[in-house]
Each structure stands twice: as structure tokens, then as C-alpha cells.
């Protein structure tokens, strides 16, 4: 059984436990610190295929509490819209989204253990899930890669342009996205999606206009 560790964070604390050599966040105290409804967020996680949800592997008062790995915690935080939380906790939510993974990582690596020090990032599969859930834009990995190029984020060769290198991380085999930079990436992709939709609507309007419809009818006759 593992001991609970208390990690100070913005006038509060994150409770975590190590399982299989990696940290897991005890979910309820973290969400209560944010003023977010625990039951609603837990129900949301249980519907997500990417979520790693389990019980706290201890014998103390936390044993029946739900834990999630850090990646799942970040994904959950990304689905919480800062504009929909109380103004007094808005800055705290942004701090969690931007900083908490690094704070947890530093705490568990303090003793020089073998725990992987690579930054917490989202794969393109995970980025597609967040785009769909938070912004209503549907992509798969292939169309996302094409959109990154079309929106000016990536070069044709498939790597980030200089102005956007800090948004991404190369694992050695694939590019991933830094969670705290995801909003910047999403805004570029949303502008591209809006432009494509506008162009599509213009094309439909031209086809449906009386002169165009008459010309199509004549051509068909």
C-alpha cells in the first residue's frame, strides 16, 4: 500500500498517491478545491474511453476515494470551461490547467527516481477528443495533421513552424501538444474551421441562387 502525499498548490493542496511507479491524483479534494461538482465530473470521466479511473490503493481514510492518473486529470481539466466557473476560482482553474502536472512531476522526482521526467502532453488522439468535447470541432488524427498545416501551425514536412514550436513536444516518434498551450492551437484550428464552413455556405448559396439553378437545369436538359 502507498502513502498519501500532500503537494502544496496555490493556497491549497493536491493529494496524490503512487501506484505502479506513477502518481495518481485523489480526485474529490482537487475538484472541491476548484469549487467544481465532484459527482458531475466523475460521471463525465466514467463515460470517457481515455480516462484512467481507480480507487485509492491505501488502507487509510482515503481508501474508497477515486484516483486518476495525471494525464486523465489534465484531460478532465481541459473540458472545464473557465468561463463557466465562479469568477473567484477562474484563475485557480487556469493555474491547475497550466501548472499542476509540472508541480506533481517535480514532487515525485525529487528523490531522483526513475519515473519518466518527460513533460505531460496530449497525443493527437487526445487533442481530437478535446476539440470535439470542448469546441465542437470533429477531427481524426489524419484530418488534424492536415488542419495543422492548413492553419499555418505546421510546415508541409509535418513539424511545427518556429512561432508555434512551444505549443508542441516531440516524443522521438510523434508530435504531441502541451496542455497549457492547447487553447492557442485550438483558436487557430477554429478559425480555419470557420473559414471552411463560410466557403462551403457561399458555394451552396451560389448553387441555390435562381441564375445558377437555371443554368444547371439547362445543362441537364
NUSERO-626220 format. One line per 10 residues: number of its first residue (from 1); for each residue z, y negated, x of N, C-alpha, C, O, CB. Coordinates in steps of 0.1 Angstrom, whole numbers, plus 5000, padded with zeros to 4 digits. Last residue first. Glycine has a CB too. Example, Ala and Ser with C-alpha at 12.3 -4.5 7.8 and 13.67 -1.06 7.14 Angstrom:
# residues 2
2) 5071,5022,5128,5071,5011,5137,5079,5000,5129,5080,4989,5134,5057,5006,5141 ~ 5078,5057,5132,5078,5045,5123,5078,5033,5132,5085,5033,5142,5090,5045,5113;
***
This chain:
# residues 221
221) 4308,4804,4692,4297,4807,4682,4284,4808,4689,4274,4811,4682,4297,4795,4672 ~ 4323,4797,4714,4324,4811,4709,4314,4814,4699,4310,4826,4698,4338,4812,4702 ~ 4316,4771,4717,4312,4780,4728,4313,4795,4723,4305,4803,4727,4322,4778,4740 ~ 4326,4761,4693,4312,4760,4695,4308,4770,4706,4298,4777,4705,4307,4746,4699 ~ 4354,4764,4698,4347,4771,4687,4332,4772,4689,4326,4782,4686,4351,4763,4674 ~ 4357,4748,4720,4359,4762,4722,4353,4770,4711,4347,4781,4713,4374,4765,4722 ~ 4351,4723,4708,4343,4728,4719,4345,4743,4721,4335,4750,4724,4346,4721,4732 ~ 4372,4722,4690,4358,4722,4685,4349,4727,4696,4340,4735,4693,4353,4708,4681 ~ 4394,4720,4707,4393,4732,4698,4378,4733,4693,4373,4744,4691,4403,4730,4686 ~ 4389,4696,4719,4389,4708,4727,4387,4720,4718,4380,4730,4722,4402,4709,4736;
211) 4391,4678,4698,4378,4679,4705,4378,4692,4713,4367,4699,4714,4377,4668,4715 ~ 4419,4684,4688,4407,4686,4680,4394,4687,4688,4386,4696,4685,4405,4675,4670 ~ 4440,4702,4711,4435,4689,4706,4422,4692,4698,4415,4701,4702,4433,4679,4717 ~ 4448,4726,4723,4451,4724,4709,4445,4711,4703,4445,4710,4690,4465,4725,4706 ~ 4442,4721,4749,4435,4732,4742,4437,4731,4727,4427,4734,4720,4441,4746,4746 ~ 4460,4701,4755,4445,4699,4757,4437,4709,4749,4428,4706,4742,4441,4699,4771 ~ 4484,4713,4751,4481,4701,4743,4466,4699,4744,4460,4695,4733,4488,4689,4747 ~ 4484,4732,4771,4484,4736,4758,4480,4725,4748,4472,4727,4739,4498,4742,4753 ~ 4485,4715,4794,4474,4724,4792,4473,4729,4777,4462,4729,4772,4475,4736,4801 ~ 4510,4703,4790,4498,4695,4790,4486,4703,4787,4477,4699,4780,4497,4687,4803;
201) 4527,4726,4793,4526,4719,4780,4514,4710,4779,4508,4709,4768,4539,4711,4777 ~ 4522,4731,4820,4519,4741,4810,4517,4735,4796,4508,4738,4789,4529,4752,4810 ~ 4534,4708,4831,4519,4711,4833,4514,4721,4823,4503,4719,4817,4517,4716,4847 ~ 4560,4712,4823,4553,4700,4818,4538,4702,4820,4530,4699,4811,4557,4687,4826 ~ 4567,4735,4837,4567,4735,4823,4559,4723,4817,4552,4725,4807,4582,4735,4818 ~ 4564,4725,4864,4556,4736,4859,4555,4737,4844,4544,4738,4838,4561,4750,4865 ~ 4585,4706,4864,4571,4702,4866,4561,4713,4861,4551,4709,4855,4568,4699,4881 ~ 4607,4723,4860,4604,4713,4850,4589,4708,4851,4583,4706,4841,4613,4701,4852 ~ 4606,4738,4883,4605,4745,4871,4601,4735,4860,4593,4738,4851,4618,4752,4867 ~ 4611,4717,4902,4599,4725,4902,4596,4732,4889,4585,4731,4884,4599,4735,4914;
191) 4637,4710,4895,4626,4700,4894,4612,4707,4894,4603,4703,4887,4627,4690,4906 ~ 4650,4734,4900,4649,4729,4886,4638,4719,4885,4632,4719,4875,4663,4723,4882 ~ 4648,4735,4928,4642,4745,4920,4640,4741,4905,4630,4744,4899,4649,4758,4921 ~ 4665,4713,4934,4651,4713,4938,4643,4723,4930,4631,4720,4926,4649,4716,4953 ~ 4689,4722,4924,4683,4710,4918,4668,4709,4922,4660,4705,4914,4690,4697,4924 ~ 4695,4745,4939,4692,4746,4925,4685,4734,4919,4675,4735,4911,4704,4749,4917 ~ 4701,4733,4964,4689,4742,4963,4685,4743,4948,4673,4742,4945,4693,4756,4968 ~ 4724,4719,4957,4713,4712,4963,4700,4720,4961,4689,4715,4958,4715,4708,4977 ~ 4740,4741,4949,4736,4731,4939,4724,4723,4944,4715,4719,4936,4748,4721,4936 ~ 4746,4755,4972,4736,4761,4962,4732,4750,4952,4720,4751,4948,4743,4772,4955;
181) 4763,4749,4992,4750,4742,4992,4741,4746,4981,4730,4741,4980,4744,4744,5006 ~ 4784,4767,4988,4787,4753,4987,4775,4744,4987,4775,4732,4984,4797,4749,4997 ~ 4771,4792,4994,4775,4788,4980,4777,4773,4978,4774,4768,4968,4788,4796,4976 ~ 4742,4796,5013,4756,4791,5013,4760,4787,4999,4754,4778,4994,4758,4780,5024 ~ 4721,4824,5009,4724,4810,5005,4739,4807,5007,4747,4815,5002,4719,4807,4991 ~ 4700,4842,5033,4710,4841,5022,4713,4827,5020,4709,4818,5027,4722,4850,5025 ~ 4673,4860,5047,4679,4848,5044,4689,4849,5032,4685,4855,5022,4669,4837,5042 ~ 4676,4891,5066,4672,4883,5054,4679,4870,5054,4690,4868,5060,4675,4892,5042 ~ 4684,4901,5091,4673,4908,5084,4668,4900,5071,4657,4903,5067,4677,4921,5080 ~ 4701,4883,5100,4694,4891,5110,4683,4899,5104,4674,4904,5111,4704,4901,5116;
171) 4709,4866,5081,4718,4877,5085,4713,4885,5096,4721,4894,5101,4720,4886,5072 ~ 4709,4832,5081,4700,4843,5084,4710,4855,5088,4717,4853,5098,4690,4840,5094 ~ 4715,4809,5055,4721,4816,5066,4712,4829,5068,4709,4836,5059,4736,4820,5064 ~ 4711,4775,5042,4708,4790,5042,4714,4796,5055,4718,4789,5064,4693,4792,5042 ~ 4715,4749,5043,4717,4755,5030,4716,4770,5031,4721,4777,5021,4706,4750,5020 ~ 4707,4739,5067,4722,4740,5065,4725,4747,5051,4736,4749,5049,4728,4727,5066 ~ 4680,4736,5065,4685,4748,5072,4700,4750,5070,4704,4761,5070,4683,4746,5087 ~ 4666,4716,5053,4674,4724,5044,4680,4736,5052,4685,4746,5045,4665,4729,5033 ~ 4651,4702,5072,4661,4694,5063,4670,4703,5055,4680,4698,5049,4653,4685,5054 ~ 4635,4722,5083,4646,4716,5090,4656,4709,5082,4668,4710,5084,4640,4707,5101;
161) 4629,4749,5059,4625,4737,5066,4637,4730,5073,4648,4733,5068,4617,4727,5057 ~ 4636,4784,5063,4639,4771,5057,4633,4759,5066,4632,4761,5078,4654,4769,5056 ~ 4608,4807,5063,4621,4803,5068,4623,4788,5063,4614,4781,5060,4621,4803,5083 ~ 4582,4816,5056,4593,4822,5050,4607,4819,5056,4616,4826,5054,4592,4836,5050 ~ 4559,4804,5063,4563,4816,5071,4575,4822,5066,4579,4833,5071,4564,4812,5086 ~ 4558,4781,5048,4550,4792,5044,4553,4805,5051,4551,4816,5046,4535,4788,5047 ~ 4593,4770,5046,4579,4769,5052,4571,4781,5046,4577,4791,5041,4580,4769,5067 ~ 4613,4759,5018,4609,4769,5028,4595,4766,5034,4587,4760,5027,4610,4783,5023 ~ 4614,4737,5001,4626,4742,5008,4623,4751,5020,4630,4750,5030,4636,4749,4999 ~ 4593,4730,4985,4594,4723,4998,4607,4727,5005,4610,4720,5015,4594,4709,4996;
151) 4587,4744,4963,4596,4733,4961,4598,4725,4974,4605,4715,4974,4609,4737,4955 ~ 4572,4766,4973,4565,4756,4964,4574,4743,4963,4568,4732,4961,4562,4762,4951 ~ 4592,4780,4986,4581,4775,4994,4575,4763,4986,4572,4753,4991,4570,4785,4997 ~ 4609,4787,4965,4614,4780,4977,4604,4774,4985,4606,4763,4990,4623,4790,4985 ~ 4591,4802,4949,4595,4789,4945,4602,4781,4956,4600,4768,4956,4606,4790,4933 ~ 4588,4825,4964,4576,4817,4962,4580,4803,4958,4574,4793,4962,4567,4823,4951 ~ 4614,4835,4962,4609,4831,4975,4597,4822,4974,4595,4813,4982,4605,4844,4983 ~ 4615,4839,4934,4624,4829,4940,4619,4825,4954,4619,4813,4957,4638,4835,4942 ~ 4597,4859,4930,4593,4846,4925,4602,4835,4931,4598,4824,4932,4594,4846,4910 ~ 4612,4880,4944,4598,4876,4948,4594,4862,4943,4589,4854,4951,4588,4886,4942;
141) 4636,4881,4930,4636,4878,4944,4622,4873,4949,4621,4864,4956,4640,4890,4953 ~ 4631,4865,4899,4635,4876,4906,4633,4872,4921,4629,4861,4924,4626,4889,4903 ~ 4644,4839,4877,4636,4843,4888,4640,4857,4892,4651,4862,4890,4639,4833,4900 ~ 4649,4816,4852,4648,4830,4855,4639,4832,4867,4627,4828,4867,4643,4838,4843 ~ 4673,4792,4845,4660,4794,4852,4660,4809,4856,4668,4814,4863,4658,4785,4864 ~ 4698,4784,4835,4688,4789,4826,4674,4791,4832,4664,4791,4824,4687,4780,4815 ~ 4719,4778,4851,4709,4768,4850,4698,4772,4840,4689,4764,4837,4703,4764,4863 ~ 4738,4799,4852,4742,4785,4852,4732,4775,4848,4735,4765,4842,4748,4782,4865 ~ 4723,4823,4850,4735,4821,4842,4739,4806,4841,4744,4802,4830,4747,4829,4848 ~ 4701,4820,4867,4699,4824,4853,4711,4820,4844,4710,4815,4833,4696,4839,4852;
131) 4712,4813,4891,4702,4804,4885,4701,4807,4870,4699,4798,4862,4689,4806,4892 ~ 4728,4836,4895,4735,4823,4893,4725,4813,4886,4728,4805,4877,4740,4817,4906 ~ 4708,4855,4899,4718,4857,4888,4725,4843,4885,4726,4840,4873,4729,4867,4892 ~ 4695,4845,4922,4688,4847,4909,4697,4848,4897,4695,4842,4887,4678,4859,4910 ~ 4716,4848,4940,4711,4835,4937,4704,4835,4924,4705,4826,4916,4703,4829,4948 ~ 4717,4876,4942,4728,4869,4936,4724,4855,4932,4729,4850,4922,4740,4869,4946 ~ 4692,4880,4954,4695,4887,4941,4707,4879,4934,4706,4877,4922,4699,4902,4943 ~ 4696,4867,4978,4687,4861,4968,4688,4868,4955,4686,4861,4944,4672,4863,4973 ~ 4732,4866,4985,4718,4871,4986,4709,4865,4976,4714,4858,4967,4718,4887,4985 ~ 4754,4841,4995,4748,4848,4984,4734,4853,4988,4726,4846,4994,4747,4840,4972;
121) 4780,4843,5020,4768,4837,5015,4763,4846,5003,4768,4857,5001,4757,4836,5025 ~ 4805,4837,5042,4803,4843,5029,4790,4836,5023,4790,4823,5022,4815,4841,5019 ~ 4798,4842,5077,4801,4834,5065,4798,4841,5052,4789,4850,5052,4794,4821,5066 ~ 4812,4869,5097,4800,4862,5092,4804,4854,5079,4813,4858,5072,4789,4872,5089 ~ 4833,4884,5107,4835,4869,5106,4823,4862,5101,4823,4849,5100,4838,4864,5120 ~ 4847,4913,5095,4834,4907,5097,4836,4891,5096,4839,4887,5085,4823,4912,5087 ~ 4876,4924,5111,4870,4920,5099,4858,4911,5102,4858,4902,5110,4880,4913,5090 ~ 4890,4932,5133,4876,4935,5133,4869,4931,5120,4857,4933,5119,4874,4950,5135 ~ 4913,4905,5142,4910,4919,5137,4894,4920,5137,4887,4911,5139,4916,4921,5123 ~ 4927,4883,5151,4916,4888,5159,4911,4902,5155,4906,4910,5163,4919,4889,5173;
111) 4945,4872,5135,4950,4882,5145,4939,4888,5153,4941,4897,5161,4958,4893,5138 ~ 4931,4857,5117,4940,4850,5126,4944,4859,5137,4947,4855,5149,4952,4845,5119 ~ 4915,4866,5097,4910,4868,5111,4919,4862,5121,4916,4862,5133,4896,4862,5112 ~ 4927,4858,5074,4926,4873,5077,4921,4876,5091,4923,4887,5096,4918,4880,5066 ~ 4924,4830,5075,4937,4836,5074,4937,4851,5078,4945,4855,5086,4942,4835,5060 ~ 4896,4826,5075,4904,4822,5087,4918,4829,5087,4923,4833,5097,4906,4807,5087 ~ 4890,4836,5049,4884,4842,5061,4893,4839,5074,4896,4848,5082,4870,4838,5064 ~ 4902,4817,5033,4907,4831,5033,4902,4839,5045,4910,4846,5051,4901,4839,5020 ~ 4888,4795,5040,4902,4795,5042,4907,4809,5042,4916,4813,5051,4909,4787,5031 ~ 4862,4802,5033,4865,4800,5047,4880,4800,5050,4884,4805,5060,4859,4786,5052;
101) 4865,4804,5005,4861,4815,5013,4864,4814,5028,4869,4823,5034,4846,4818,5011 ~ 4872,4777,4997,4882,4788,4996,4878,4800,5005,4886,4807,5010,4884,4792,4982 ~ 4854,4756,4998,4862,4758,5009,4870,4772,5009,4873,4777,5020,4872,4748,5010 ~ 4837,4751,4975,4832,4748,4988,4840,4754,5000,4835,4756,5010,4832,4733,4990 ~ 4851,4760,4952,4838,4764,4954,4833,4762,4969,4825,4770,4974,4828,4757,4945 ~ 4876,4746,4956,4875,4761,4956,4861,4766,4959,4859,4774,4967,4880,4766,4943 ~ 4866,4720,4954,4872,4724,4966,4872,4739,4967,4869,4745,4978,4887,4719,4968 ~ 4858,4720,4927,4848,4718,4938,4854,4722,4951,4846,4728,4959,4844,4703,4938 ~ 4883,4723,4915,4873,4733,4914,4862,4732,4924,4858,4742,4930,4867,4732,4900 ~ 4895,4699,4923,4901,4711,4928,4891,4723,4927,4889,4731,4936,4914,4715,4921;
91) 4880,4680,4909,4879,4680,4924,4885,4693,4930,4880,4698,4940,4887,4668,4929 ~ 4889,4688,4883,4875,4689,4887,4873,4689,4902,4866,4697,4907,4867,4677,4881 ~ 4913,4685,4872,4911,4697,4881,4897,4698,4886,4894,4707,4893,4915,4709,4873 ~ 4912,4662,4857,4922,4662,4867,4921,4675,4876,4927,4675,4887,4936,4662,4861 ~ 4892,4667,4838,4889,4658,4849,4899,4659,4860,4896,4657,4872,4889,4643,4844 ~ 4888,4701,4829,4895,4689,4828,4893,4680,4840,4892,4685,4851,4910,4692,4826 ~ 4853,4713,4829,4868,4714,4831,4874,4701,4830,4868,4691,4831,4871,4721,4845 ~ 4827,4708,4827,4833,4714,4816,4848,4716,4818,4854,4721,4809,4826,4726,4812 ~ 4816,4700,4851,4816,4690,4841,4823,4695,4828,4826,4687,4819,4802,4686,4837 ~ 4816,4723,4866,4826,4713,4869,4827,4702,4858,4837,4696,4856,4823,4707,4883;
81) 4812,4754,4853,4805,4741,4854,4816,4731,4856,4825,4729,4847,4796,4738,4842 ~ 4813,4784,4868,4822,4775,4860,4816,4761,4863,4816,4756,4874,4837,4776,4865 ~ 4798,4800,4884,4795,4800,4869,4803,4790,4861,4800,4788,4849,4796,4814,4864 ~ 4811,4798,4908,4798,4792,4907,4794,4791,4892,4786,4782,4888,4787,4799,4915 ~ 4833,4815,4905,4835,4800,4906,4822,4793,4903,4822,4782,4897,4841,4797,4920 ~ 4820,4840,4906,4827,4835,4893,4828,4820,4894,4826,4813,4884,4840,4842,4892 ~ 4812,4840,4932,4802,4841,4922,4808,4836,4908,4801,4828,4901,4796,4855,4920 ~ 4837,4840,4945,4827,4828,4947,4817,4828,4936,4813,4818,4930,4821,4829,4960 ~ 4846,4865,4936,4854,4852,4933,4845,4840,4934,4845,4831,4926,4866,4851,4942 ~ 4828,4882,4948,4829,4881,4934,4836,4868,4929,4832,4862,4920,4836,4893,4928;
71) 4834,4877,4975,4821,4874,4970,4821,4873,4955,4815,4864,4950,4811,4885,4975 ~ 4861,4886,4977,4858,4872,4979,4844,4868,4973,4842,4858,4967,4859,4868,4993 ~ 4869,4909,4950,4866,4906,4964,4861,4892,4965,4859,4885,4955,4855,4915,4969 ~ 4897,4907,4928,4883,4907,4930,4880,4905,4945,4888,4898,4952,4876,4896,4921 ~ 4923,4922,4908,4918,4916,4920,4903,4916,4921,4897,4925,4914,4924,4923,4933 ~ 4947,4920,4882,4933,4923,4886,4930,4915,4899,4934,4904,4901,4923,4918,4875 ~ 4980,4935,4883,4971,4923,4882,4957,4927,4888,4955,4935,4897,4977,4912,4890 ~ 4998,4954,4885,4990,4955,4873,4980,4944,4872,4972,4943,4863,4998,4956,4861 ~ 5013,4947,4908,5005,4959,4908,4995,4961,4896,4985,4967,4898,5014,4971,4908 ~ 5029,4926,4913,5015,4923,4911,5007,4935,4909,4994,4934,4907,5010,4915,4923;
61) 5055,4934,4919,5052,4928,4906,5038,4925,4903,5034,4922,4891,5060,4916,4904 ~ 5046,4962,4939,5055,4952,4935,5051,4946,4922,5044,4953,4914,5055,4940,4946 ~ 5029,4980,4951,5039,4985,4943,5049,4975,4938,5060,4978,4932,5047,4996,4950 ~ 4993,4974,4952,5007,4973,4957,5017,4979,4947,5013,4983,4936,5010,4958,4959 ~ 4964,4968,4948,4970,4981,4954,4983,4979,4960,4985,4981,4972,4960,4986,4964 ~ 4955,4955,4917,4962,4952,4930,4968,4964,4936,4976,4971,4929,4972,4941,4928 ~ 4924,4968,4904,4938,4964,4903,4944,4963,4917,4940,4968,4927,4946,4975,4895 ~ 4891,4952,4904,4900,4963,4906,4915,4959,4903,4917,4947,4900,4899,4970,4919 ~ 4857,4944,4906,4870,4942,4899,4878,4954,4900,4874,4965,4898,4867,4938,4884 ~ 4830,4930,4916,4838,4940,4921,4853,4937,4916,4860,4929,4922,4838,4941,4937;
51) 4800,4922,4898,4814,4920,4900,4821,4932,4906,4819,4943,4901,4820,4915,4887 ~ 4773,4926,4892,4776,4923,4906,4791,4922,4909,4795,4920,4920,4770,4910,4910 ~ 4772,4930,4865,4770,4942,4874,4774,4939,4888,4777,4948,4895,4755,4946,4873 ~ 4794,4916,4842,4785,4914,4853,4784,4926,4862,4794,4931,4867,4790,4902,4861 ~ 4814,4919,4824,4800,4921,4819,4790,4919,4830,4778,4921,4828,4797,4911,4808 ~ 4837,4913,4836,4835,4927,4832,4821,4930,4827,4817,4941,4826,4846,4931,4822 ~ 4835,4885,4838,4833,4894,4850,4830,4908,4846,4822,4915,4853,4846,4893,4859 ~ 4841,4878,4812,4828,4874,4818,4825,4883,4830,4814,4889,4831,4828,4859,4822 ~ 4868,4886,4811,4858,4892,4802,4844,4889,4807,4835,4898,4807,4859,4887,4787 ~ 4879,4868,4829,4879,4882,4832,4869,4890,4823,4862,4898,4828,4893,4888,4830;
41) 4875,4844,4816,4868,4846,4829,4868,4861,4832,4858,4866,4838,4874,4838,4840 ~ 4891,4847,4794,4877,4844,4792,4869,4848,4805,4859,4854,4804,4875,4829,4788 ~ 4917,4851,4806,4911,4862,4798,4896,4860,4796,4888,4869,4796,4918,4862,4784 ~ 4921,4826,4819,4920,4838,4827,4913,4849,4818,4904,4856,4824,4934,4844,4831 ~ 4909,4794,4817,4914,4805,4809,4911,4819,4816,4899,4822,4818,4908,4805,4795 ~ 4919,4772,4843,4908,4779,4836,4914,4791,4829,4923,4798,4834,4897,4784,4846 ~ 4935,4758,4861,4935,4755,4847,4924,4761,4838,4921,4756,4828,4935,4740,4845 ~ 4936,4766,4887,4924,4758,4883,4925,4753,4868,4917,4745,4864,4911,4765,4885 ~ 4958,4782,4886,4958,4770,4895,4947,4760,4891,4949,4748,4892,4957,4774,4910 ~ 4947,4802,4871,4957,4794,4865,4959,4781,4873,4961,4770,4867,4971,4801,4864;
31) 4930,4814,4890,4924,4807,4878,4934,4798,4871,4931,4788,4866,4919,4818,4868 ~ 4950,4824,4908,4939,4815,4912,4933,4807,4901,4931,4795,4901,4928,4822,4920 ~ 4965,4842,4892,4971,4830,4898,4961,4819,4902,4963,4807,4901,4980,4833,4909 ~ 4944,4862,4885,4951,4853,4875,4957,4841,4881,4955,4830,4876,4962,4861,4868 ~ 4934,4875,4908,4926,4866,4900,4934,4857,4892,4931,4845,4892,4917,4874,4892 ~ 4938,4879,4941,4945,4882,4929,4941,4871,4919,4943,4860,4921,4961,4883,4930 ~ 4911,4887,4962,4919,4877,4956,4926,4882,4943,4919,4889,4935,4910,4865,4953 ~ 4910,4907,4991,4907,4906,4977,4917,4896,4971,4928,4895,4975,4909,4920,4970 ~ 4897,4913,5024,4906,4906,5015,4901,4907,5001,4889,4907,4998,4908,4892,5019 ~ 4893,4946,5039,4887,4933,5035,4897,4927,5025,4904,4934,5017,4873,4935,5029;
21) 4902,4972,5045,4899,4963,5056,4893,4949,5052,4890,4942,5061,4889,4969,5065 ~ 4908,4983,5020,4897,4988,5028,4893,4979,5039,4881,4978,5042,4886,4992,5019 ~ 4924,4953,5012,4920,4966,5007,4908,4971,5014,4898,4964,5015,4918,4967,4992 ~ 4949,4929,5012,4938,4935,5020,4936,4949,5014,4946,4957,5013,4941,4936,5035 ~ 4952,4902,4989,4957,4915,4994,4945,4921,5002,4934,4919,4998,4962,4924,4983 ~ 4964,4869,4979,4953,4879,4983,4960,4891,4989,4972,4891,4993,4944,4873,4993 ~ 4967,4839,4963,4973,4852,4966,4962,4862,4968,4953,4863,4960,4983,4856,4954 ~ 4967,4806,4972,4958,4817,4968,4965,4830,4972,4969,4831,4984,4944,4816,4975 ~ 4984,4777,4960,4983,4789,4969,4973,4799,4963,4972,4800,4951,4996,4795,4972 ~ 4986,4742,4963,4988,4754,4956,4987,4766,4965,4989,4764,4977,4979,4756,4944;
11) 4977,4720,4977,4989,4719,4969,4992,4731,4960,5000,4730,4950,4989,4706,4961 ~ 4953,4734,4988,4953,4722,4980,4965,4721,4971,4963,4722,4958,4940,4722,4972 ~ 4967,4764,4997,4954,4758,4994,4955,4746,4984,4959,4748,4972,4944,4769,4988 ~ 4981,4790,5016,4982,4776,5011,4968,4770,5008,4959,4772,5016,4990,4767,5020 ~ 4983,4822,5008,4975,4813,5016,4975,4800,5009,4970,4798,4998,4960,4819,5017 ~ 5002,4851,5010,5001,4838,5003,4994,4828,5012,4998,4825,5024,5015,4833,4999 ~ 4996,4885,5005,4997,4874,5014,4995,4861,5006,4987,4861,4997,4986,4875,5026 ~ 5012,4915,4997,5005,4903,4992,5007,4892,5003,5017,4891,5009,5012,4899,4979 ~ 5006,4945,5016,5014,4934,5012,5006,4923,5006,4994,4921,5010,5023,4930,5024 ~ 4993,4977,5004,4992,4965,5012,5002,4954,5007,5005,4954,4995,4978,4960,5012;
1) 5000,5012,5008,5000,5000,5000,5000,4987,5009,5006,4987,5019,5012,5000,4991;
***
